[in-house]
Amino acid sequence: MTRLNLIRPGLMAAALFSAAPVWADSVALLVANGDYENGRDERAITRDYDAVLRAYQQAGYEVYGGTNLDRAELARQMEAFEDALDDADIAVVHLTGQTMAAGDHGWFLPVDIDPDSATDFEFGALSLSAIAQMLAPLDGRAALFIGTSMRGLRDVDGVAPGIGAINAPLGLLVASGPASDVNRGVTNEFLRRDARVSDAIARIGTRLTYEGFISSRLVLAPRNSSAIVTVRPPQPLPPAVVRTPQTIEASLNLSRDQRRRVQENLTLLGYDTRGIDGIFGRGSRSAIENWQRDEGLDATGFLTAPQIARLERLGNAARREAEAADEAYWTRTGALGTRAELNRYLERYPNGAHAQEARRALQELGSEADQAAWDLARDRDTVRAYERYLRDYPDGLYNRPARARIRELDGSADRDNEGTNAARAAERALGLDNGTRLLIELRLVALGYRPGATDGNFDAATRQAIAAFQRDRNMPETGYISAPVISALLRGR
């Protein structure tokens, strides 16, 4: 642990400058935590510390803080810094390291924190909102810089990497972003001699996120005390940096693959995104809003980093549950190695973990049994015989003629009555795309029905599965999809 109680610029002036200017009374708390005892390290944060420290020293700051501070040392440096605020003209808090948030509340983490709950963060980490309030008395002469590492600690329920929503007091600038971007912005722009904060923000642009209000004429690195100007009332920052649900999500810069992952997680949790295509359209926004409402969150339809992390945890839990169910069913069926049991497994898990193994096993059993079963079905020539063949051989050589013969025997080929025509037209009016049809087939499989191949094409097996689903729920048994059927599929009842 590197500890820095106080570095006064006068101690190094002779070495750094031939003629020292008249400095304003400027103080900074500079902490760089990159070596965590119970989390992933971020060594680059520690390495950048010396360059940032020199920038503050050369700008005339009395600097408190250090690198890799544990809870006790962080508290000591905070106390010393707070004492220095009484006589300060300008104050800056510059924190780089891991941050975590629960809802709107965020914390900066000491290197020795070992949390199991949000309470551990509250009592063992540095509250970012508390830091902001501590700087409030300087009223237009203070800044809070937060450089984050999104690696985070181990999973803690309800807590995820982030800074939360800092309630910045009037006159305080809060700038946040990745640690490397914050460090570059401070050393290259904010601490540039006689540079106005507003000009620095304009030059840095969208690499950082800004909150709060600040005097448009404040200079963090003035040549002398006369450069300090506080304008009342403070002017708001440019509208482009206002935090709204849309801009918060936009600042995450989610890739197409990351959006697909969100849609996959929502679908696994039972929320219909109307496709997994990496595009957040109306279906995805509605699914996000419904999930947020069910989770007790603000139902904005737009995501934050903590919410994406929570979705990932819930989605992974659903995947593990599905994988366990898949494995258990394989043990009860396909692992026995009989044709009937292998087919039972494939009917429920056509894309399961053992699907390829099951299909190879069926191929190894050869086609002789398939032929014998078909011959037996033809000899009996009944609907039940052909249905048994289709059940035992879902990928059999004679599936098509078996289904055709079933239609002939039960008269379904001639039953295109007005009700069926209406149901077909109603389904066509829904405009179901291939992705939605695939989701319907997967949902039927999950509920224990047998829609045949899950490929987004509604064949005879799919129609039979839909009809069975409708029959079990006392709905009109048409075999076609309608809005009430989709609603019932999503509810699972």
N, C-alpha and C positions, 0 to 999 in steps of 0.2 A: 504494500500500500504506500503510495506517495502522498504525503501530507504537506499542505502549504498553509501556514497560519496567516502570514501577511508578507506580501512583497511590495515594497515601496519603490516607485520609479526613481526616487532620488538616489537609492543605493547603487543603481546601475547607470545613472546618468553620465558619469564621467567616461564610462566605457562605451556608451552608445552614442552620445552626442557631444559635439564640440561646444555648442551653445544651447543650453536648455531653455525652452520657452516657459512662460508662466502658465502652469497647469490649473485647470479647474479641479475642484475636489470631486473626483470620480471614483466610484468603488464598483467592484465586480465580484460576484460569486461564480467561480468557474469550476465545474466538476465534470470529469470524464470517467465514467465507469464502464469498463469493457471486459473485466475479468471476474465473472460471477462464480460463486462457489456452488450454486445449485441450478445453473442454467447454462445455455450456450454462450461462449465467449465471443466478443466482438473486438478483436485486438486492434483493428484499425482505429477505433475510437480513442484508445489509449495513445496510439502512435501520433495522432493528430494534435494531442494536447499541447505539446511544447510549442508548436507553431502558433496555435491560438493564444497561448499565454504570452508569447512575445508580442503579438499584435496588441493585446490589451496593455502590456507594459509600455510599449512605445507610444500608445495613445494617452499615457499618463494615468492609468488606473491603479489604485490599490487593489490587489487581487487576493481573494480568499478562496479556499477550496483545495483541490488536488485531484489525484487519480485514484480510482478503485477504492473509494471510501466506504467503510462499513457504516452500520447504523449509528454507532456511538460517535465516530469521527465526523460523519456528516452533520450530526446534531451540533457538535462543537463549532464546526466551521460556520454553520447557519447562525449560531448565537453571536459569533464574532462579527459576522457580516451585518447582522441586524443592529448591533451596537453602533457600527460605523455609519448607518443610514442617517442618524440624527444630524450629522455635519456634512452630508453629501449633497452636491449640486446635481450629480447625475448618478444613477444606479442601474446596473445591468446584472441579471441572473442568466447564466449560460450553462445549460445542463445538456449533456450528451450521454446516452446510454439506453438501457431498457426501460420502457414505460408500459404500464398496464392500466386498464380502465374497466370499471363496472358501471354500465349505463353512462351517465354524464360525468362521473367522477373519475379523475385520473391521478396516477402516482408515478413519481420517479423512484427507481429502486436502488437501494444500497446493495453492495456486492454480497452481503452475508444473509440476505433475506431468504427464508425457507417457508413459503406460505402454503397453507392448505385451504384457505377460505378468503373471501373478500375482507373479512375482519382483520386477518393478518396483514393485509396491505395497508389498511387504515391505520393500524398501530405500529407497523414496522417500516413503512415507506414514507416518502416525502410527498405531501399533498400539493399538487400543482395549483389548485385553487387557493390554498393557503399562501403559497408563494406570491400569487398575484395580489392578494389582499395586503400582504406585507409591503408591497411596493406602492400601494395606493397613495400614501401620503405625499409622494414626490410629485404627483399631479402634473403629468405632461413631461416629466424628466426621467422616465424609467422605461426599460424594455426587458422582456422575458423571452429568451431564445431556448427552444427545446428541440434538440436533435435526437431523433428516435432510431432505435433498432427494432425491426418488426419480428425478430427471432422469437422473443418472448421466453418466459419460463415454462415449466411443465403446465399441463392443463389444470385449471382451477375453475370449478363451476361458476358461471356467471361473470368471469373475468377474462379479458382477452387483450392482446397488444393494442395500444392506442393511448391517447392523451385525454379522452373524454371531451366534454364541452366546458372549457374554462370560462368562467364568468368574469371577464376582464373588467376591472374598475375603470372609471373615466380617467383618461390620460395615460393609460398603460398600453403599450404595443406588445402583442404576443405574436411571435413568428415561430412556426414549426415546420418540420419536414425531416427527410432523412438526414442523419448526423453529418454526412460529408457535405451535403448541400448547405446546411445551416452553418457549418464551419467556414466554408468558402464564402458564403454571403456576408458573414460577419467580418472576416479578415480582409476581404477584397472591397466591400462596399460600405457596410455600416460604420466601420472604423477608419474609413478613408478620411484624411484630414479635412475638416470643415465641410464634410458632405452632409447635406440634409437627409434626414431619415426618409422623407417622402421621395427624394431623388433615388436613394438606394433601393427602395421598394420598386420603383419604376424600372431600374436597371436589372434587378434580379428577376422580376416577372413572376410567372406562375410556378417556379421551382419550389417556392415556399408558400405556406398558407398563413394568412394574417387574420388576427382578430383584434377587437378593441379599438381605441381611438388614440390619436397622438397629435401633438402640435405639428403643423406642417413646416415649422421653422426650427424644430429641434435638431441639434447636431450632437452626436454621441462622442465625437473626437474633435472638440474645438481647440483652436490654438491657444486661447486664453479664456478666462471666465466671462468676458464680455460677449462671447459668442453664444452664451446660453440665453435663449429667449423662450418664454412660456406665453403662449397666446390663449386667452380665455374668451369665449368658450372654445374648447378643442374642436378641431374639424374632423369629421369622420373619414376613414380610409376610403379609397375608391370602391364603388359598388361591386366591382368585379370580385372582390375578396369576401363579400358577404356569404356567410355559411347558411345554406339551405339544404334540405334533403337531396335536391338534385346536384348541387355543387359538391356536397360531401361525397356522394357516390362518384361523380365525375372525377374528383381529385384522386380516386383510387386507380384510375387508368386500367380498368379491368380488360384483359385480353379476351379474344373470342373463346379460347379454351376455358378461361376462368369463368366466363358467363355460362358456358355449357355445363361446367361443374356445378354451378349454383342451380341451374335448371334440373340437373340429375338429382341433386340432393332434395330439392323441393318435390320432385316426382316420387322419389323413394318415401318421402314423408306423407304422401297422399294428396299433394297439391298439384293441380293440373296446370302446367305451363303452356299447354297447346303446342308442344314441340320442344325438342332439345336441339336448338340450332345456333345457340350463342347470340341470339338477338332478343333483347328485352322488349317485346311488343306488349300488346294489351293483355294477352294470356299470362305472360310472365309477371307483369306488374300486378295483376289481380292475385296471382298465386303468392307473390311476396307480401302483398297487403294482408291477405288472409292468414298467412303464417305469422306475420308480425302481431296481428290481433290475437291469435291463439296463444302467442308467447307473452302477451301482456305488454307489448311494445307499442310505440306510436305507429299507427298503421298508415305510413306515408307511401308505401309502394317502392321506396328507394332504400338501398342498403348502406350500412356503415361497415367499417372493417371489423369491429367486434361482432356484428350480426353475421357477417360472412363466416367468421371463425366459429360462431355458434352453429350455424347451418352445417358447416363441415363436420363438426363433432357429432351432431345429431344424425347427419347422413351416414357417417362412418359407423355409428352405432346400429343404424338400420341395416347397413350392409353386413355387419358382423352377425346380426340376428338372422338375416336371410341366408347367409353362408352356413350358419349353424343348422338352420332348418333344412337346407339343401343336403348337408352332410348326413343328418339324421335320417332323412327320407331315403337317401341312397343306401344307408346301412340296412334299412328295413325292406328295401325292394331290390334295386339293381345289383347290389353286392351279392345277392343270392345266386345270380347268374342265369336264371331261367328267362326264357323269352318273355313270358307274361310280365314278370317283375321288372325286367329291363324296360319294357314298353310302358309300364306304369310310371317308372321314374321319368322317362322322356316326355310323357304326356304332361306331367306337372312341371318339369324343369327342362324344357327343350333346349335352353341355352345354359344349363347348369354346369357346375364344376366338373361333373362326371359325364356330361352329355356325349362327348367324343368317345370316351371309354365305352359307354353303353352302346353306341352305334357300332363301334368296332366289334364288340362282343356279339351283337346281333348279326353282323356280317359273317363272323366266324361260325355261327350256327348254321350258315348256309341257306340256300333258297329252297331246299327240298321240303322243309317244314312249311314254308310259305305256300308252295305249290299244293302240298297235301291239304292245308287248311282251306285254300281256295276251292280245291276239288270237293271237299266236304260241304262247303257253303253252297256250291252249285248243285250238288246232289240233293240237299235239303231245300234249297231255293225258297227260303223264307227271309223276311226282313230281319228277324232275330239272328239268323245264321250269318247273314252278311254283316250285320252290326258287330257280331262277335269277331268276325274276321278283321274288320277295321280296328276294333279295340286291340286285338292281339298283334296286328301288323300295321301300325300307323304309317309306316313307310313301305308297306308291301307293294309287290309288283302289280297287284290287281285292285288297288284302291279306287281308281276311277271307274272301272266297270262295276265294282261293288256298290258304289254310291248311285250310279245310274240305275242299277237293278232295284235298289231300295226305292228310288223315286217311282219306278214303274209299278212296283208291288203295292206301295201305299197310296198311289194316285197323286203324289205331290207334283208330278209333272203337269197335271191338269188343274191344279188348285190355285192358279193365279186369279183369284177373285178380286172384287173391288177393294176389300180390306188390305190384301197383300200389295196391290198396286198403290194404294194410298200410303202404306208404310214404306214402300220402296221410294216413292216420290218424296216423302218427308225426310228420309235419310239423305237422299241426294241433295235436298235443299240445305242441309247442314254444311255441305262443302267440305267434308272430312278429307284432310290431306293424308299422305302415307304415314307421316309421323304420328298423327292422332290415331289412325287405325292400328298402328303398332302398339301404342299405349293401351288401347282398348283390349287388344289380344293379350297383352301382358297382364292386364288387370283381371281378365277372365281366368288366366292360368293361376294367378295368385289366389283367386277365390275358389279354386278347385274344379274349374271347368276345362273342357278339352277343345280349344278352338283350332286344333291342327297346327300347321307351321306358323310361327310368329314372324311374319314377313310383311305385314301391312296389307295383305290381300285377303279379302273376305270370301273364302271358298265355302263349300258345303259344310265342312266341319265347323267353320266359324259360325255359320248361320245356325247350326244345330246347338252350338254352345250358347249363342245369344238367346235362342228360343228357350233353352233349359233355364237360363238365368231369369228370363221373364216369367216362366212358369212357376219357378220357386218363389217368386215375389208377387204372384197373383196379378201380373201385368198382362196385357194383350200379347199372346204368343205369336209374334210375327216373324221373328228372326232378323229384324232390321233395327238399326239404332235410331233412337229418338232422344230429345233433350231429357225426358224423365229417366230413360235408361242410363244415359251418361251420368246423371246426378246419382242414381242408385249405385252405379259402379264405383263412383268416387267415394260414396259413403260406405260401401261394402255391405249394404243391407237393403 
